[in-house]
């Protein structure tokens, strides 16, 4: 009787049993069910708050994961789904949200969506002029909830609990025990009566609570008084307006704020789209354009000079070590010493330099004062503050430039120099005709990368002098040593927190860096053509 060859195609049994496949499939469905449950809960709250941008992102990610794990043809994408989801959440979403914010009025006073702002305003209360003021005694349950026993000026008593209607029980009703000589229950079912000292202990919690339900809301005013507050604002969704129940004034939405006919605005406001208004203000408003222009010019100057000086200094050191006749161990020792600024942590180096330049105890200022009887204002004068920042950045960057230059120099064939010497070329001509062009082919992209790093070197600016000294008479916080990224930070996180304007400047930074990147590609091709002609 012949056996079936196990190597023949189609004769093998499946590697996994049907039971195992069903188990894996059920496990997959369980995982998707958990994911979808959380996603639906999150989407519901995003929908309630009208956070549409995040709503769309979460919806797309959830649908994509479900399709990938339910459709067998999309099986290869399963291993990429986690990475793609994180990329969308951590990269694409922040980019899209930044662009979106540039076209809104999103700032510290317009953080909420319109429904959230309406809800916050409707939660505000006011004390009517004829509202009775009660004396109160607090009761606290073992779970931490509170109840109040109120006594009105005319002697009426009430029991109020958060979220429940105001009651007027007698002794023996609603869990109320015997009353003392002041008309206060000695016991309350499920609660413990608080002494005056204990009431002081819980006073902060009590003042933050609202006892009863609308429209009879009782709020604790002090250690001895509580009063009936009423809802201050009522929103009419059909007319899209707020009514001030205290004054009768009607507020309508104008540019993200409910505004009265007299121009009074209610806070909080809500964020709305404003089109190109932020870009128009950025380029047309003298109060905004002035400091931005100063910051922009300084950012370019700082980045260019930092790259130029650090590369020049690093290249000089690299050429000196490359052409030196010193023994190898001596070269290695010198190179190790020169790399120390690269080894020391960045923030420590900046703080050390800041201490050295300190006008009172810094060694640099002590030295200049001893020689020239003059203390350099490294932190208060715009020119010297900028000089100090460039000096520190060159100190931090030259070891990197030196190392990449040494590596690039070793790749240049020595035959080129020998031919140049036979043709009578001087050392200077060899440097400009051979060394520098061939060097830039290798290090050119790295120079552009260093330029971008200096362009966004927020840490150095912040640690050195927080962007100071300040530019006077500016609407947004700005200093003479601020670069664009620190200017964006100050705009977004200090003062009024103008996130939309900061997003607008961020887009401008992105466009500038894009232009410089395209120029880098252009000049890289030029250097490659030079290399072919050498």
C-alpha positions as a printed NumPy array, in Angstrom:
array([[  0.   ,   0.   ,   0.   ],
       [  1.553,   3.274,  -1.102],
       [  2.071,   6.161,   1.245],
       [  1.303,   9.724,   0.352],
       [  4.372,  11.827,  -0.016],
       [  4.2  ,  14.569,   2.627],
       [  6.211,  16.857,   0.352],
       [  3.6  ,  16.746,  -2.425],
       [  1.652,  20.013,  -2.653],
       [ -1.877,  19.707,  -1.341],
       [ -1.218,  16.619,   0.801],
       [ -0.262,  18.519,   3.967],
       [ -2.714,  18.905,   6.805],
       [ -3.318,  22.421,   8.123],
       [ -0.761,  23.516,  10.69 ],
       [ -3.423,  24.9  ,  12.973],
       [ -6.521,  23.085,  14.086],
       [ -9.975,  24.534,  13.385],
       [-10.534,  24.942,  17.137],
       [ -7.398,  27.06 ,  17.512],
       [ -8.368,  29.23 ,  14.528],
       [-11.818,  29.84 ,  15.995],
       [-10.225,  30.678,  19.344],
       [ -7.864,  33.199,  17.763],
       [-10.751,  34.72 ,  15.795],
       [-12.889,  35.058,  18.933],
       [ -9.945,  36.593,  20.785],
       [ -9.522,  39.048,  17.941],
       [-13.214,  39.977,  18.113],
       [-12.945,  40.448,  21.878],
       [ -9.993,  42.808,  21.446],
       [-11.848,  44.795,  18.8  ],
       [-14.932,  44.955,  21.032],
       [-12.883,  46.416,  23.889],
       [-11.222,  48.9  ,  21.54 ],
       [-14.531,  49.893,  19.948],
       [-16.226,  50.319,  23.328],
       [-13.552,  52.737,  24.488],
       [-13.56 ,  54.507,  21.112],
       [-17.351,  54.93 ,  21.142],
       [-17.242,  56.333,  24.678],
       [-14.48 ,  58.757,  23.657],
       [-16.272,  59.711,  20.428],
       [-19.491,  60.383,  22.311],
       [-17.774,  62.892,  24.593],
       [-15.951,  64.499,  21.653],
       [-19.305,  64.831,  19.886],
       [-20.916,  66.384,  22.969],
       [-18.09 ,  68.925,  23.224],
       [-18.018,  69.455,  19.423],
       [-14.296,  68.672,  19.187],
       [-14.675,  67.746,  15.543],
       [-11.012,  67.541,  14.546],
       [-10.143,  64.934,  17.16 ],
       [-13.505,  63.228,  16.535],
       [-12.618,  62.621,  12.88 ],
       [ -9.1  ,  61.402,  13.734],
       [-10.292,  58.879,  16.345],
       [-13.105,  57.709,  14.049],
       [-10.704,  57.128,  11.133],
       [ -8.198,  55.249,  13.321],
       [-10.913,  53.049,  14.864],
       [-12.491,  52.186,  11.504],
       [ -9.065,  51.492,  10.001],
       [ -8.092,  49.07 ,  12.776],
       [-11.427,  47.247,  12.488],
       [-11.096,  46.873,   8.709],
       [ -7.497,  45.666,   8.946],
       [ -8.33 ,  42.958,  11.499],
       [-11.609,  41.823,   9.924],
       [-10.649,  41.689,   6.237],
       [ -8.129,  38.968,   5.448],
       [ -6.816,  40.752,   2.337],
       [ -5.539,  43.53 ,   4.616],
       [ -3.609,  41.069,   6.786],
       [ -0.138,  42.602,   6.079],
       [ -1.284,  45.938,   7.512],
       [ -2.022,  44.412,  10.911],
       [  1.61 ,  44.605,  11.93 ],
       [  1.716,  48.243,  10.848],
       [ -1.592,  49.327,  12.383],
       [ -0.177,  50.269,  15.796],
       [  2.651,  52.298,  14.282],
       [  0.342,  54.006,  11.777],
       [ -2.156,  54.853,  14.506],
       [  0.56 ,  56.391,  16.684],
       [  1.944,  58.298,  13.7  ],
       [ -1.508,  59.757,  13.019],
       [ -2.034,  60.696,  16.678],
       [  1.466,  61.988,  17.457],
       [  2.561,  63.469,  14.116],
       [ -0.246,  64.05 ,  11.634],
       [ -2.85 ,  65.19 ,  14.166],
       [ -0.596,  67.815,  15.852],
       [  0.396,  69.138,  12.42 ],
       [ -3.212,  69.332,  11.27 ],
       [ -4.364,  70.818,  14.568],
       [ -1.65 ,  73.487,  14.403],
       [ -2.735,  74.459,  10.882],
       [ -6.371,  74.497,  11.984],
       [ -5.59 ,  76.683,  15.013],
       [ -3.919,  79.261,  12.768],
       [ -7.35 ,  79.925,  11.263],
       [ -9.186,  80.259,  14.608],
       [ -9.242,  82.624,  17.601],
       [ -7.963,  79.872,  19.924],
       [ -6.326,  81.496,  22.986],
       [ -6.41 ,  81.513,  26.775],
       [ -9.882,  83.082,  26.891],
       [-11.285,  81.029,  23.99 ],
       [-10.293,  77.491,  24.934],
       [-13.784,  76.02 ,  25.036],
       [-16.193,  75.019,  22.33 ],
       [-19.459,  76.927,  22.183],
       [-21.531,  74.276,  24.052],
       [-18.874,  74.127,  26.77 ],
       [-18.853,  77.922,  27.123],
       [-22.646,  78.006,  27.317],
       [-22.598,  75.294,  29.965],
       [-20.003,  77.176,  32.012],
       [-22.008,  80.401,  31.843],
       [-25.264,  78.667,  32.74 ],
       [-23.573,  77.271,  35.847],
       [-22.939,  80.787,  37.158],
       [-25.181,  81.879,  40.041],
       [-26.161,  85.172,  41.592],
       [-27.692,  86.18 ,  44.896],
       [-30.993,  88.035,  44.439],
       [-31.426,  91.107,  46.608],
       [-34.489,  89.665,  48.381],
       [-33.023,  86.174,  48.875],
       [-33.247,  84.878,  52.482],
       [-29.982,  84.175,  54.296],
       [-29.923,  81.019,  56.448],
       [-27.842,  79.837,  59.333],
       [-26.643,  76.286,  58.717],
       [-25.401,  73.152,  60.391],
       [-23.526,  70.522,  58.373],
       [-23.902,  66.754,  58.511],
       [-21.397,  64.393,  56.865],
       [-21.814,  60.729,  55.886],
       [-19.096,  58.086,  56.158],
       [-18.775,  58.192,  52.324],
       [-17.94 ,  61.907,  52.443],
       [-21.251,  63.398,  51.236],
       [-22.823,  66.361,  53.03 ],
       [-26.266,  67.58 ,  54.095],
       [-27.262,  70.953,  55.517],
       [-29.877,  71.861,  58.104],
       [-31.025,  75.419,  57.427],
       [-32.82 ,  77.889,  59.692],
       [-34.355,  80.964,  58.063],
       [-34.534,  84.382,  59.776],
       [-38.199,  83.774,  60.631],
       [-37.416,  80.386,  62.226],
       [-38.386,  78.007,  59.37 ],
       [-36.2  ,  74.901,  59.057],
       [-35.133,  73.043,  55.913],
       [-33.064,  69.996,  54.988],
       [-31.042,  70.205,  51.79 ],
       [-28.859,  67.627,  50.076],
       [-26.937,  68.096,  46.773],
       [-29.073,  66.954,  43.847],
       [-32.299,  66.595,  45.886],
       [-35.223,  69.014,  46.36 ],
       [-35.386,  71.235,  49.428],
       [-37.335,  69.53 ,  52.252],
       [-39.102,  70.72 ,  55.423],
       [-39.184,  67.551,  57.538],
       [-40.147,  67.429,  61.166],
       [-38.549,  65.377,  63.871],
       [-39.019,  61.706,  63.017],
       [-39.458,  62.354,  59.279],
       [-36.847,  61.723,  56.525],
       [-34.401,  60.318,  59.059],
       [-34.429,  63.48 ,  61.203],
       [-33.863,  62.76 ,  64.921],
       [-34.712,  64.759,  67.984],
       [-34.231,  68.537,  67.796],
       [-32.114,  70.377,  70.341],
       [-33.07 ,  73.648,  71.975],
       [-31.855,  75.551,  68.863],
       [-34.073,  73.534,  66.525],
       [-31.188,  71.529,  65.058],
       [-31.414,  67.702,  64.751],
       [-29.13 ,  65.844,  67.097],
       [-29.03 ,  62.951,  64.619],
       [-29.693,  62.485,  60.908],
       [-29.992,  59.017,  59.45 ],
       [-26.787,  58.087,  57.599],
       [-24.984,  61.273,  58.642],
       [-22.9  ,  62.547,  61.535],
       [-23.479,  66.047,  62.834],
       [-20.384,  68.24 ,  62.526],
       [-19.222,  70.544,  65.237],
       [-18.282,  74.136,  64.442],
       [-14.581,  73.182,  64.389],
       [-15.27 ,  70.293,  61.984],
       [-17.354,  72.6  ,  59.771],
       [-14.359,  74.935,  59.478],
       [-12.25 ,  71.94 ,  58.471],
       [-14.635,  71.07 ,  55.604],
       [-15.563,  74.675,  54.728],
       [-13.743,  74.652,  51.368],
       [-15.603,  71.529,  50.255],
       [-18.923,  72.911,  51.478],
       [-18.536,  76.246,  49.637],
       [-17.84 ,  74.384,  46.384],
       [-21.072,  72.383,  46.603],
       [-24.541,  73.318,  45.396],
       [-27.273,  71.997,  47.671],
       [-30.736,  71.309,  46.305],
       [-31.771,  71.497,  42.666],
       [-32.675,  74.297,  40.264],
       [-34.156,  76.799,  40.787],
       [-33.709,  76.483,  44.57 ],
       [-29.949,  76.1  ,  44.924],
       [-28.39 ,  76.753,  48.312],
       [-24.744,  77.823,  48.478],
       [-22.643,  78.17 ,  51.634],
       [-21.38 ,  81.771,  51.861],
       [-19.394,  81.667,  55.105],
       [-19.001,  79.678,  58.298],
       [-22.342,  80.944,  59.542],
       [-24.387,  81.872,  56.464],
       [-25.902,  80.162,  53.439],
       [-28.242,  81.635,  50.837],
       [-30.487,  80.665,  47.971],
       [-28.724,  81.454,  44.694],
       [-30.351,  81.512,  41.267],
       [-29.089,  80.803,  37.771],
       [-27.568,  83.974,  36.329],
       [-27.639,  83.163,  32.606],
       [-30.17 ,  81.214,  30.543],
       [-29.381,  80.183,  26.97 ],
       [-32.028,  80.239,  24.237],
       [-30.814,  77.883,  21.462],
       [-33.489,  79.028,  18.997],
       [-32.429,  82.674,  19.195],
       [-28.783,  81.828,  19.987],
       [-28.608,  84.297,  22.862],
       [-28.002,  84.437,  26.61 ],
       [-30.346,  86.211,  29.005],
       [-28.884,  87.705,  32.183],
       [-31.592,  86.854,  34.713],
       [-30.223,  89.415,  37.147],
       [-30.135,  92.472,  34.875],
       [-32.31 ,  91.41 ,  31.912],
       [-29.468,  92.141,  29.448],
       [-29.328,  89.917,  26.348],
       [-25.932,  88.709,  25.075],
       [-25.375,  87.489,  21.519],
       [-22.303,  85.696,  20.08 ],
       [-19.792,  88.06 ,  18.427],
       [-16.302,  86.837,  17.456],
       [-16.299,  84.049,  20.013],
       [-17.796,  85.961,  22.968],
       [-21.346,  86.512,  24.137],
       [-21.566,  90.301,  23.861],
       [-24.147,  92.793,  25.12 ],
       [-25.44 ,  95.722,  23.015],
       [-23.096,  97.997,  24.99 ],
       [-20.066,  95.866,  24.067],
       [-19.61 ,  94.022,  27.381],
       [-18.193,  90.531,  26.799],
       [-18.751,  87.455,  28.937],
       [-15.99 ,  85.008,  29.76 ],
       [-15.234,  82.294,  29.013],
       [-15.465,  82.752,  25.272],
       [-15.409,  79.993,  22.674],
       [-13.178,  79.289,  19.691],
       [-14.405,  79.942,  16.158],
       [-12.807,  80.011,  12.721],
       [-11.624,  83.457,  11.636],
       [-10.182,  82.671,   8.217],
       [ -6.954,  84.481,   7.298],
       [ -7.323,  87.084,  10.049],
       [ -4.259,  85.898,  12.01 ],
       [ -2.052,  85.974,   8.908],
       [ -3.383,  89.424,   8.019],
       [ -2.611,  90.721,  11.525],
       [  0.821,  89.137,  11.41 ],
       [  1.89 ,  90.94 ,   8.243],
       [ -0.18 ,  94.149,   8.494],
       [ -0.24 ,  95.104,  12.158],
       [  2.827,  97.276,  12.98 ],
       [  2.592,  96.25 ,  16.645],
       [  2.934,  92.581,  15.663],
       [  5.068,  92.954,  12.535],
       [  7.688,  95.08 ,  14.319],
       [  8.872,  92.572,  16.96 ],
       [  8.348,  89.665,  14.579],
       [ 10.641,  91.276,  12.006],
       [ 13.311,  91.885,  14.664],
       [ 13.009,  88.289,  15.87 ],
       [ 13.067,  86.915,  12.316],
       [ 16.203,  88.837,  11.296],
       [ 17.976,  87.818,  14.495],
       [ 16.962,  84.169,  14.011],
       [ 18.519,  84.105,  10.535],
       [ 21.604,  85.958,  11.743],
       [ 22.031,  83.699,  14.748],
       [ 21.637,  80.517,  12.687],
       [ 23.946,  81.616,   9.861],
       [ 26.71 ,  82.975,  12.122],
       [ 26.52 ,  79.95 ,  14.415],
       [ 26.965,  77.546,  11.499],
       [ 29.622,  79.714,   9.833],
       [ 31.794,  80.212,  12.929],
       [ 31.401,  76.692,  14.315],
       [ 32.15 ,  75.101,  10.928],
       [ 35.114,  77.418,  10.301],
       [ 36.59 ,  76.783,  13.748],
       [ 35.953,  73.036,  13.528],
       [ 37.448,  72.891,  10.026],
       [ 40.584,  74.763,  11.127],
       [ 41.089,  72.288,  13.969],
       [ 40.379,  69.339,  11.671],
       [ 42.897,  70.568,   9.06 ],
       [ 45.482,  71.187,  11.773],
       [ 45.147,  67.643,  13.111],
       [ 44.849,  66.111,   9.63 ],
       [ 48.035,  67.723,   8.297],
       [ 49.94 ,  67.59 ,  11.573],
       [ 53.104,  65.488,  11.845],
       [ 52.447,  64.769,  15.508],
       [ 52.336,  61.123,  16.666],
       [ 48.95 ,  59.427,  16.573],
       [ 48.661,  59.212,  20.369],
       [ 49.231,  62.95 ,  20.624],
       [ 46.557,  63.619,  18.   ],
       [ 44.111,  61.392,  19.845],
       [ 44.808,  63.153,  23.141],
       [ 44.276,  66.585,  21.591],
       [ 41.124,  65.4  ,  19.84 ],
       [ 39.759,  64.025,  23.124],
       [ 40.313,  67.364,  24.857],
       [ 38.674,  69.263,  22.003],
       [ 35.606,  66.995,  22.218],
       [ 34.896,  67.892,  25.861],
       [ 32.188,  70.499,  25.015],
       [ 30.348,  67.782,  23.09 ],
       [ 30.536,  65.348,  26.004],
       [ 29.298,  67.68 ,  28.75 ],
       [ 25.466,  67.814,  28.899],
       [ 24.057,  70.727,  26.954],
       [ 22.169,  72.435,  29.758],
       [ 25.157,  72.211,  32.108],
       [ 27.389,  73.88 ,  29.518],
       [ 24.931,  76.736,  29.054],
       [ 24.569,  77.273,  32.8  ],
       [ 28.352,  77.199,  33.261],
       [ 28.782,  79.818,  30.551],
       [ 25.998,  81.887,  32.076],
       [ 27.867,  81.837,  35.369],
       [ 31.16 ,  82.74 ,  33.684],
       [ 29.517,  85.754,  32.   ],
       [ 27.729,  86.88 ,  35.168],
       [ 28.385,  90.634,  35.592],
       [ 28.931,  90.304,  39.351],
       [ 30.871,  87.087,  39.913],
       [ 31.659,  85.777,  36.401],
       [ 35.31 ,  85.105,  35.611],
       [ 35.015,  86.611,  32.121],
       [ 33.641,  89.896,  33.409],
       [ 36.193,  89.978,  36.224],
       [ 38.955,  89.529,  33.633],
       [ 37.69 ,  92.246,  31.274],
       [ 37.161,  94.613,  34.184],
       [ 40.72 ,  93.975,  35.386],
       [ 42.21 ,  94.611,  31.919],
       [ 39.925,  97.326,  30.515],
       [ 38.11 ,  98.624,  33.631],
       [ 34.859,  97.796,  31.88 ],
       [ 32.266,  95.132,  32.625],
       [ 30.554,  93.765,  29.518],
       [ 26.707,  93.812,  29.852],
       [ 26.193,  90.259,  28.586],
       [ 22.539,  90.118,  29.644],
       [ 21.2  ,  93.684,  29.536],
       [ 22.589,  95.033,  26.265],
       [ 21.006,  93.567,  23.067],
       [ 24.31 ,  93.445,  21.116],
       [ 26.344,  91.781,  23.848],
       [ 23.513,  89.405,  24.747],
       [ 23.441,  88.23 ,  21.123],
       [ 27.235,  87.967,  21.083],
       [ 27.171,  85.802,  24.186],
       [ 24.583,  83.459,  22.693],
       [ 26.58 ,  83.036,  19.46 ],
       [ 29.757,  82.455,  21.496],
       [ 28.11 ,  79.701,  23.531],
       [ 26.517,  78.069,  20.494],
       [ 29.874,  77.992,  18.663],
       [ 31.471,  76.44 ,  21.746],
       [ 28.78 ,  73.75 ,  21.825],
       [ 28.854,  73.06 ,  18.048],
       [ 32.479,  73.13 ,  16.957],
       [ 33.359,  69.575,  18.19 ],
       [ 30.653,  68.139,  15.935],
       [ 31.929,  70.196,  12.975],
       [ 35.482,  69.121,  13.695],
       [ 34.598,  65.419,  13.731],
       [ 32.585,  65.441,  10.5  ],
       [ 35.285,  67.532,   8.792],
       [ 38.009,  65.085,   9.848],
       [ 36.01 ,  62.207,   8.445],
       [ 35.373,  64.042,   5.181],
       [ 39.044,  65.065,   4.802],
       [ 40.16 ,  61.447,   4.99 ],
       [ 37.962,  60.608,   1.988],
       [ 39.69 ,  63.111,  -0.329],
       [ 42.299,  61.356,  -2.5  ],
       [ 45.866,  62.556,  -1.941],
       [ 46.527,  62.234,  -5.686],
       [ 44.522,  65.401,  -6.289],
       [ 46.875,  67.423,  -4.102],
       [ 49.962,  65.928,  -5.763],
       [ 48.659,  66.872,  -9.216],
       [ 47.793,  70.357,  -7.978],
       [ 51.302,  70.842,  -6.596],
       [ 52.816,  69.766,  -9.933],
       [ 50.626,  72.408, -11.589],
       [ 52.005,  75.016,  -9.2  ],
       [ 48.918,  75.501,  -7.045],
       [ 49.521,  77.096,  -3.66 ],
       [ 48.097,  75.71 ,  -0.423],
       [ 45.412,  78.377,  -0.45 ],
       [ 44.449,  77.516,  -4.034],
       [ 44.344,  73.821,  -3.156],
       [ 42.015,  74.571,  -0.249],
       [ 39.565,  76.616,  -2.344],
       [ 39.786,  74.436,  -5.443],
       [ 39.949,  70.943,  -3.965],
       [ 39.439,  70.702,  -0.205],
       [ 36.431,  72.954,   0.33 ],
       [ 34.324,  71.842,  -2.693],
       [ 34.866,  68.139,  -1.984],
       [ 34.331,  68.706,   1.728],
       [ 31.002,  70.439,   1.163],
       [ 29.704,  67.455,  -0.81 ],
       [ 29.893,  65.361,   2.36 ],
       [ 29.16 ,  67.918,   5.039],
       [ 26.796,  70.206,   3.098],
       [ 23.584,  68.423,   4.153],
       [ 24.897,  68.309,   7.721],
       [ 25.459,  72.067,   7.636],
       [ 21.844,  72.557,   6.606],
       [ 20.814,  70.25 ,   9.438],
       [ 22.923,  72.336,  11.851],
       [ 21.291,  75.5  ,  10.504],
       [ 17.847,  74.027,  11.217],
       [ 19.02 ,  73.   ,  14.689],
       [ 20.204,  76.538,  15.462],
       [ 16.999,  77.911,  13.933],
       [ 15.019,  75.982,  16.57 ],
       [ 17.53 ,  76.063,  19.458],
       [ 14.977,  76.958,  22.097],
       [ 16.989,  75.506,  24.992],
       [ 19.977,  77.822,  24.558],
       [ 17.824,  80.956,  24.274],
       [ 15.697,  80.061,  27.28 ],
       [ 18.552,  78.976,  29.557],
       [ 20.807,  81.922,  28.707],
       [ 18.515,  84.91 ,  29.279],
       [ 14.894,  83.83 ,  28.598],
       [ 15.043,  85.747,  25.3  ],
       [ 15.913,  89.049,  27.005],
       [ 16.493,  91.887,  27.192],
       [ 12.838,  92.627,  26.363],
       [ 11.793,  94.659,  23.339],
       [  9.789,  97.647,  24.662],
       [  6.22 ,  98.487,  23.667],
       [  5.224,  95.129,  22.171],
       [  1.766,  93.525,  22.263],
       [  3.167,  90.006,  22.464],
       [  6.073,  89.127,  24.798],
       [  9.313,  89.409,  22.798],
       [ 12.999,  89.924,  23.549],
       [ 16.014,  90.971,  21.513],
       [ 17.558,  87.485,  21.728],
       [ 14.305,  85.616,  21.084],
       [ 14.37 ,  83.397,  18.035],
       [ 11.172,  82.406,  16.295],
       [ 10.645,  79.233,  18.315],
       [ 11.058,  81.018,  21.686],
       [  8.865,  83.848,  20.391],
       [  6.181,  81.246,  19.619],
       [  6.604,  79.776,  23.105],
       [  6.209,  83.181,  24.775],
       [  3.179,  83.958,  22.621],
       [  1.499,  80.647,  23.406],
       [  2.324,  80.115,  27.073],
       [  2.821,  83.557,  28.616],
       [  0.48 ,  86.516,  28.836],
       [ -2.929,  85.736,  27.321],
       [ -1.783,  82.485,  25.711],
       [ -2.532,  83.382,  22.092],
       [ -2.336,  79.857,  20.653],
       [ -3.812,  80.773,  17.275],
       [ -1.212,  83.478,  16.644],
       [  1.536,  81.095,  17.823],
       [  0.265,  78.501,  15.342],
       [  0.399,  81.132,  12.598],
       [  4.045,  81.906,  13.376],
       [  4.767,  78.158,  13.494],
       [  3.476,  77.781,   9.947],
       [  5.72 ,  80.665,   8.876],
       [  8.715,  78.899,  10.482],
       [  7.819,  75.707,   8.636],
       [  7.67 ,  77.528,   5.301],
       [ 11.027,  79.216,   5.943],
       [ 12.723,  75.923,   6.771],
       [ 11.124,  74.353,   3.694],
       [ 12.632,  77.076,   1.497],
       [ 16.087,  76.545,   3.015],
       [ 15.769,  72.779,   2.548],
       [ 14.938,  73.241,  -1.139],
       [ 17.92 ,  75.574,  -1.509],
       [ 20.083,  72.919,   0.129],
       [ 18.993,  70.366,  -2.488],
       [ 19.864,  72.854,  -5.218],
       [ 23.347,  73.568,  -3.9  ],
       [ 23.994,  69.904,  -3.222],
       [ 23.583,  69.271,  -6.945],
       [ 25.981,  72.143,  -7.666],
       [ 28.612,  70.636,  -5.348],
       [ 28.165,  67.245,  -7.028],
       [ 28.814,  68.867, -10.419],
       [ 31.958,  70.487,  -8.999],
       [ 33.101,  67.079,  -7.78 ],
       [ 32.624,  65.588, -11.266],
       [ 34.75 ,  68.351, -12.779],
       [ 37.602,  68.011, -10.281]])
